[in-house]
């Protein structure tokens, strides 16, 4: 059901035993709501903001919707994109392959998806995930001060 219950009383399923992507961090995020439910509280997992990472070089990370999903849903959106080749830290490290792409609602500017290809994409996706959890806009990210020089500046610039 929507609360991770199985068809057996007092048995819950999380992680690989539950629907959705098989990710350790998803399982961890499902464990807390189960504990809350067992304690008589309301547990919740926001599945729209579970990041995924492919640990290659460069890494590939994403959270939220893809352009294909937004098009299929008829959502009007705008795209912000920033090349890692223009990021001073990536260039200094001689590791500037990739980009950051932010998809935001055309009318509200709410961030709907973030896609990153970069040497540290798995680390960089955390900022986008946090922002999306709290329904940030792309302007919220752009107006947040980022340390310089860092790879995270590419998220701001996108």
Beta strands, then each sheet from edge to edge (+ up, - down):
strand 1: 52-54
strand 2: 59-64
strand 3: 77-83
strand 4: 99-105
strand 5: 111-118
sheet 1: 1+ 2- 5+ 4- 3+
end
